[in-house]
């Protein structure tokens, strides 16, 4: 089942319920909520990474070593120009 690994990752990060090992045994509402949340988190991580790389390029920094502290400084500097 596609997305099942992502669901397990979300459950490990947020152990709210102890879920059975077979997806067919899930409560449908909980299963679809977790699936939706996992997909949303995955999309947000992709968008964050894309934005981080773009900001690093704008600032002329190395994309691979651009960290959160540099993001904060860059946003502060860019905010002064707006």
N, CA, C and O atoms as a GROMACS GRO file, in nm:
protein
  328
    1UNK      N    1   0.084  -0.118   0.000
    1UNK     CA    2   0.000   0.000   0.000
    1UNK      C    3   0.088   0.123   0.000
    1UNK      O    4   0.175   0.137   0.086
    2UNK      N    5   0.067   0.213  -0.095
    2UNK     CA    6   0.148   0.332  -0.110
    2UNK      C    7   0.122   0.428   0.005
    2UNK      O    8   0.007   0.447   0.045
    3UNK      N    9   0.228   0.487   0.057
    3UNK     CA   10   0.214   0.581   0.166
    3UNK      C   11   0.213   0.518   0.304
    3UNK      O   12   0.212   0.589   0.404
    4UNK      N   13   0.214   0.385   0.312
    4UNK     CA   14   0.207   0.318   0.441
    4UNK      C   15   0.332   0.344   0.524
    4UNK      O   16   0.323   0.360   0.646
    5UNK      N   17   0.449   0.349   0.459
    5UNK     CA   18   0.573   0.378   0.531
    5UNK      C   19   0.572   0.518   0.590
    5UNK      O   20   0.621   0.540   0.700
    6UNK      N   21   0.516   0.612   0.516
    6UNK     CA   22   0.506   0.750   0.563
    6UNK      C   23   0.414   0.757   0.684
    6UNK      O   24   0.440   0.830   0.779
    7UNK      N   25   0.307   0.680   0.681
    7UNK     CA   26   0.213   0.677   0.795
    7UNK      C   27   0.284   0.626   0.920
    7UNK      O   28   0.268   0.683   1.028
    8UNK      N   29   0.361   0.521   0.905
    8UNK     CA   30   0.433   0.468   1.020
    8UNK      C   31   0.533   0.569   1.075
    8UNK      O   32   0.552   0.577   1.196
    9UNK      N   33   0.597   0.647   0.987
    9UNK     CA   34   0.688   0.750   1.032
    9UNK      C   35   0.616   0.856   1.114
    9UNK      O   36   0.668   0.902   1.216
   10UNK      N   37   0.496   0.894   1.071
   10UNK     CA   38   0.418   0.993   1.146
   10UNK      C   39   0.377   0.937   1.280
   10UNK      O   40   0.385   1.007   1.382
   11UNK      N   41   0.335   0.813   1.283
   11UNK     CA   42   0.294   0.751   1.410
   11UNK      C   43   0.412   0.744   1.506
   11UNK      O   44   0.395   0.764   1.626
   12UNK      N   45   0.533   0.716   1.454
   12UNK     CA   46   0.650   0.712   1.541
   12UNK      C   47   0.682   0.849   1.596
   12UNK      O   48   0.722   0.862   1.712
   13UNK      N   49   0.664   0.954   1.514
   13UNK     CA   50   0.690   1.090   1.561
   13UNK      C   51   0.584   1.137   1.659
   13UNK      O   52   0.613   1.210   1.754
   14UNK      N   53   0.459   1.096   1.637
   14UNK     CA   54   0.347   1.140   1.718
   14UNK      C   55   0.268   1.017   1.766
   14UNK      O   56   0.160   0.988   1.713
   15UNK      N   57   0.320   0.945   1.866
   15UNK     CA   58   0.255   0.820   1.907
   15UNK      C   59   0.127   0.842   1.987
   15UNK      O   60   0.125   0.820   2.108
   16UNK      N   61   0.022   0.885   1.920
   16UNK     CA   62  -0.105   0.912   1.986
   16UNK      C   63  -0.182   0.783   2.006
   16UNK      O   64  -0.241   0.762   2.113
   17UNK      N   65  -0.183   0.695   1.906
   17UNK     CA   66  -0.257   0.570   1.912
   17UNK      C   67  -0.163   0.454   1.884
   17UNK      O   68  -0.067   0.468   1.807
   18UNK      N   69  -0.189   0.343   1.944
   18UNK     CA   70  -0.117   0.222   1.909
   18UNK      C   71  -0.199   0.152   1.802
   18UNK      O   72  -0.308   0.100   1.829
   19UNK      N   73  -0.148   0.152   1.680
   19UNK     CA   74  -0.223   0.102   1.567
   19UNK      C   75  -0.184  -0.042   1.534
   19UNK      O   76  -0.070  -0.081   1.560
   20UNK      N   77  -0.275  -0.120   1.479
   20UNK     CA   78  -0.244  -0.256   1.440
   20UNK      C   79  -0.149  -0.258   1.320
   20UNK      O   80  -0.131  -0.157   1.253
   21UNK      N   81  -0.088  -0.374   1.294
   21UNK     CA   82   0.012  -0.383   1.188
   21UNK      C   83  -0.052  -0.391   1.050
   21UNK      O   84   0.014  -0.357   0.951
   22UNK      N   85  -0.175  -0.434   1.039
   22UNK     CA   86  -0.242  -0.446   0.910
   22UNK      C   87  -0.326  -0.322   0.884
   22UNK      O   88  -0.412  -0.288   0.966
   23UNK      N   89  -0.305  -0.252   0.770
   23UNK     CA   90  -0.383  -0.132   0.743
   23UNK      C   91  -0.533  -0.157   0.735
   23UNK      O   92  -0.612  -0.066   0.758
   24UNK      N   93  -0.574  -0.281   0.702
   24UNK     CA   94  -0.717  -0.309   0.690
   24UNK      C   95  -0.787  -0.307   0.826
   24UNK      O   96  -0.909  -0.301   0.832
   25UNK      N   97  -0.710  -0.312   0.935
   25UNK     CA   98  -0.768  -0.312   1.068
   25UNK      C   99  -0.782  -0.170   1.125
   25UNK      O  100  -0.838  -0.153   1.234
   26UNK      N  101  -0.733  -0.069   1.054
   26UNK     CA  102  -0.742   0.069   1.102
   26UNK      C  103  -0.885   0.118   1.102
   26UNK      O  104  -0.968   0.078   1.020
   27UNK      N  105  -0.912   0.204   1.196
   27UNK     CA  106  -1.034   0.282   1.192
   27UNK      C  107  -1.019   0.375   1.071
   27UNK      O  108  -0.920   0.447   1.061
   28UNK      N  109  -1.116   0.373   0.980
   28UNK     CA  110  -1.101   0.446   0.853
   28UNK      C  111  -1.075   0.594   0.874
   28UNK      O  112  -0.991   0.652   0.804
   29UNK      N  113  -1.145   0.657   0.967
   29UNK     CA  114  -1.124   0.800   0.989
   29UNK      C  115  -0.981   0.828   1.035
   29UNK      O  116  -0.917   0.921   0.985
   30UNK      N  117  -0.932   0.750   1.128
   30UNK     CA  118  -0.796   0.768   1.177
   30UNK      C  119  -0.696   0.741   1.067
   30UNK      O  120  -0.599   0.816   1.050
   31UNK      N  121  -0.717   0.635   0.992
   31UNK     CA  122  -0.625   0.598   0.885
   31UNK      C  123  -0.614   0.711   0.783
   31UNK      O  124  -0.503   0.749   0.745
   32UNK      N  125  -0.727   0.765   0.738
   32UNK     CA  126  -0.723   0.871   0.638
   32UNK      C  127  -0.670   1.002   0.695
   32UNK      O  128  -0.607   1.079   0.623
   33UNK      N  129  -0.695   1.027   0.823
   33UNK     CA  130  -0.638   1.145   0.886
   33UNK      C  131  -0.486   1.136   0.890
   33UNK      O  132  -0.416   1.232   0.856
   34UNK      N  133  -0.435   1.020   0.930
   34UNK     CA  134  -0.290   1.001   0.936
   34UNK      C  135  -0.230   1.007   0.797
   34UNK      O  136  -0.124   1.067   0.778
   35UNK      N  137  -0.295   0.947   0.699
   35UNK     CA  138  -0.247   0.951   0.561
   35UNK      C  139  -0.243   1.094   0.511
   35UNK      O  140  -0.144   1.136   0.451
   36UNK      N  141  -0.350   1.171   0.535
   36UNK     CA  142  -0.355   1.311   0.493
   36UNK      C  143  -0.244   1.390   0.560
   36UNK      O  144  -0.175   1.469   0.495
   37UNK      N  145  -0.226   1.371   0.691
   37UNK     CA  146  -0.124   1.443   0.766
   37UNK      C  147   0.016   1.408   0.716
   37UNK      O  148   0.100   1.496   0.699
   38UNK      N  149   0.040   1.280   0.692
   38UNK     CA  150   0.170   1.237   0.644
   38UNK      C  151   0.200   1.297   0.507
   38UNK      O  152   0.312   1.343   0.483
   39UNK      N  153   0.103   1.299   0.420
   39UNK     CA  154   0.123   1.357   0.288
   39UNK      C  155   0.146   1.508   0.298
   39UNK      O  156   0.230   1.563   0.226
   40UNK      N  157   0.072   1.574   0.386
   40UNK     CA  158   0.089   1.718   0.403
   40UNK      C  159   0.229   1.750   0.456
   40UNK      O  160   0.294   1.842   0.407
   41UNK      N  161   0.276   1.674   0.555
   41UNK     CA  162   0.409   1.696   0.610
   41UNK      C  163   0.515   1.674   0.503
   41UNK      O  164   0.610   1.752   0.492
   42UNK      N  165   0.500   1.569   0.425
   42UNK     CA  166   0.595   1.540   0.318
   42UNK      C  167   0.600   1.653   0.216
   42UNK      O  168   0.708   1.693   0.173
   43UNK      N  169   0.485   1.706   0.177
   43UNK     CA  170   0.480   1.818   0.081
   43UNK      C  171   0.544   1.943   0.140
   43UNK      O  172   0.617   2.014   0.071
   44UNK      N  173   0.517   1.971   0.268
   44UNK     CA  174   0.575   2.089   0.332
   44UNK      C  175   0.726   2.079   0.342
   44UNK      O  176   0.797   2.178   0.325
   45UNK      N  177   0.777   1.959   0.370
   45UNK     CA  178   0.922   1.939   0.375
   45UNK      C  179   0.985   1.963   0.239
   45UNK      O  180   1.092   2.022   0.229
   46UNK      N  181   0.919   1.918   0.133
   46UNK     CA  182   0.969   1.939  -0.004
   46UNK      C  183   0.969   2.088  -0.036
   46UNK      O  184   1.067   2.139  -0.091
   47UNK      N  185   0.860   2.158  -0.002
   47UNK     CA  186   0.854   2.302  -0.028
   47UNK      C  187   0.957   2.380   0.053
   47UNK      O  188   1.017   2.475   0.002
   48UNK      N  189   0.979   2.340   0.178
   48UNK     CA  190   1.080   2.406   0.260
   48UNK      C  191   1.218   2.388   0.199
   48UNK      O  192   1.294   2.484   0.189
   49UNK      N  193   1.249   2.267   0.159
   49UNK     CA  194   1.382   2.239   0.100
   49UNK      C  195   1.401   2.319  -0.029
   49UNK      O  196   1.509   2.373  -0.052
   50UNK      N  197   1.298   2.326  -0.111
   50UNK     CA  198   1.306   2.404  -0.235
   50UNK      C  199   1.329   2.552  -0.203
   50UNK      O  200   1.412   2.618  -0.267
   51UNK      N  201   1.255   2.604  -0.106
   51UNK     CA  202   1.271   2.744  -0.066
   51UNK      C  203   1.407   2.772  -0.005
   51UNK      O  204   1.466   2.877  -0.030
   52UNK      N  205   1.457   2.679   0.075
   52UNK     CA  206   1.588   2.694   0.138
   52UNK      C  207   1.696   2.702   0.031
   52UNK      O  208   1.785   2.787   0.037
   53UNK      N  209   1.688   2.614  -0.068
   53UNK     CA  210   1.787   2.613  -0.176
   53UNK      C  211   1.778   2.743  -0.258
   53UNK      O  212   1.880   2.799  -0.297
   54UNK      N  213   1.657   2.788  -0.284
   54UNK     CA  214   1.639   2.911  -0.360
   54UNK      C  215   1.695   3.032  -0.284
   54UNK      O  216   1.762   3.117  -0.343
   55UNK      N  217   1.667   3.039  -0.155
   55UNK     CA  218   1.718   3.148  -0.072
   55UNK      C  219   1.870   3.145  -0.068
   55UNK      O  220   1.934   3.251  -0.074
   56UNK      N  221   1.929   3.028  -0.057
   56UNK     CA  222   2.075   3.016  -0.057
   56UNK      C  223   2.132   3.069  -0.189
   56UNK      O  224   2.233   3.140  -0.189
   57UNK      N  225   2.068   3.036  -0.299
   57UNK     CA  226   2.114   3.087  -0.428
   57UNK      C  227   2.102   3.238  -0.437
   57UNK      O  228   2.191   3.305  -0.489
   58UNK      N  229   1.990   3.293  -0.387
   58UNK     CA  230   1.971   3.438  -0.388
   58UNK      C  231   2.082   3.508  -0.309
   58UNK      O  232   2.134   3.611  -0.351
   59UNK      N  233   2.116   3.450  -0.195
   59UNK     CA  234   2.215   3.512  -0.106
   59UNK      C  235   2.359   3.479  -0.146
   59UNK      O  236   2.452   3.531  -0.086
   60UNK      N  237   2.377   3.394  -0.248
   60UNK     CA  238   2.511   3.357  -0.293
   60UNK      C  239   2.583   3.265  -0.196
   60UNK      O  240   2.706   3.265  -0.191
   61UNK      N  241   2.508   3.189  -0.120
   61UNK     CA  242   2.566   3.096  -0.022
   61UNK      C  243   2.570   2.954  -0.079
   61UNK      O  244   2.505   2.924  -0.180
   62UNK      N  245   2.646   2.868  -0.012
   62UNK     CA  246   2.653   2.728  -0.052
   62UNK      C  247   2.520   2.659  -0.014
   62UNK      O  248   2.478   2.664   0.101
   63UNK      N  249   2.457   2.598  -0.111
   63UNK     CA  250   2.326   2.536  -0.091
   63UNK      C  251   2.332   2.422   0.010
   63UNK      O  252   2.240   2.404   0.090
   64UNK      N  253   2.439   2.345   0.008
   64UNK     CA  254   2.450   2.226   0.094
   64UNK      C  255   2.473   2.260   0.240
   64UNK      O  256   2.436   2.181   0.327
   65UNK      N  257   2.533   2.375   0.270
   65UNK     CA  258   2.563   2.408   0.409
   65UNK      C  259   2.476   2.522   0.463
   65UNK      O  260   2.500   2.570   0.573
   66UNK      N  261   2.377   2.563   0.388
   66UNK     CA  262   2.287   2.672   0.428
   66UNK      C  263   2.194   2.620   0.538
   66UNK      O  264   2.111   2.533   0.514
   67UNK      N  265   2.210   2.673   0.661
   67UNK     CA  266   2.134   2.621   0.775
   67UNK      C  267   2.029   2.721   0.825
   67UNK      O  268   2.013   2.828   0.766
   68UNK      N  269   1.959   2.686   0.931
   68UNK     CA  270   1.849   2.767   0.981
   68UNK      C  271   1.895   2.904   1.029
   68UNK      O  272   1.825   3.003   1.009
   69UNK      N  273   2.012   2.911   1.091
   69UNK     CA  274   2.063   3.041   1.138
   69UNK      C  275   2.086   3.134   1.019
   69UNK      O  276   2.051   3.252   1.024
   70UNK      N  277   2.143   3.081   0.911
   70UNK     CA  278   2.166   3.161   0.790
   70UNK      C  279   2.034   3.200   0.724
   70UNK      O  280   2.022   3.308   0.666
   71UNK      N  281   1.934   3.112   0.732
   71UNK     CA  282   1.801   3.145   0.679
   71UNK      C  283   1.744   3.264   0.754
   71UNK      O  284   1.692   3.357   0.693
   72UNK      N  285   1.753   3.261   0.888
   72UNK     CA  286   1.700   3.370   0.970
   72UNK      C  287   1.768   3.503   0.938
   72UNK      O  288   1.702   3.606   0.926
   73UNK      N  289   1.902   3.500   0.927
   73UNK     CA  290   1.976   3.621   0.895
   73UNK      C  291   1.938   3.672   0.756
   73UNK      O  292   1.918   3.792   0.738
   74UNK      N  293   1.927   3.582   0.660
   74UNK     CA  294   1.893   3.621   0.523
   74UNK      C  295   1.754   3.684   0.516
   74UNK      O  296   1.733   3.784   0.448
   75UNK      N  297   1.659   3.623   0.586
   75UNK     CA  298   1.523   3.679   0.587
   75UNK      C  299   1.519   3.816   0.654
   75UNK      O  300   1.445   3.905   0.611
   76UNK      N  301   1.600   3.833   0.758
   76UNK     CA  302   1.607   3.964   0.824
   76UNK      C  303   1.665   4.067   0.728
   76UNK      O  304   1.613   4.178   0.716
   77UNK      N  305   1.774   4.031   0.659
   77UNK     CA  306   1.836   4.124   0.564
   77UNK      C  307   1.741   4.157   0.449
   77UNK      O  308   1.728   4.274   0.410
   78UNK      N  309   1.675   4.057   0.394
   78UNK     CA  310   1.582   4.080   0.283
   78UNK      C  311   1.461   4.160   0.331
   78UNK      O  312   1.406   4.239   0.254
   79UNK      N  313   1.420   4.142   0.454
   79UNK     CA  314   1.306   4.216   0.508
   79UNK      C  315   1.333   4.365   0.517
   79UNK      O  316   1.240   4.445   0.511
   80UNK      N  317   1.460   4.403   0.532
   80UNK     CA  318   1.495   4.545   0.538
   80UNK      C  319   1.481   4.614   0.402
   80UNK      O  320   1.470   4.736   0.395
   81UNK      N  321   1.480   4.536   0.295
   81UNK     CA  322   1.471   4.594   0.161
   81UNK      C  323   1.327   4.609   0.114
   81UNK      O  324   1.300   4.679   0.016
   82UNK      N  325   1.236   4.545   0.182
   82UNK     CA  326   1.096   4.547   0.137
   82UNK      C  327   1.023   4.668   0.191
   82UNK      O  328   0.905   4.686   0.163
   0.00000   0.00000   0.00000
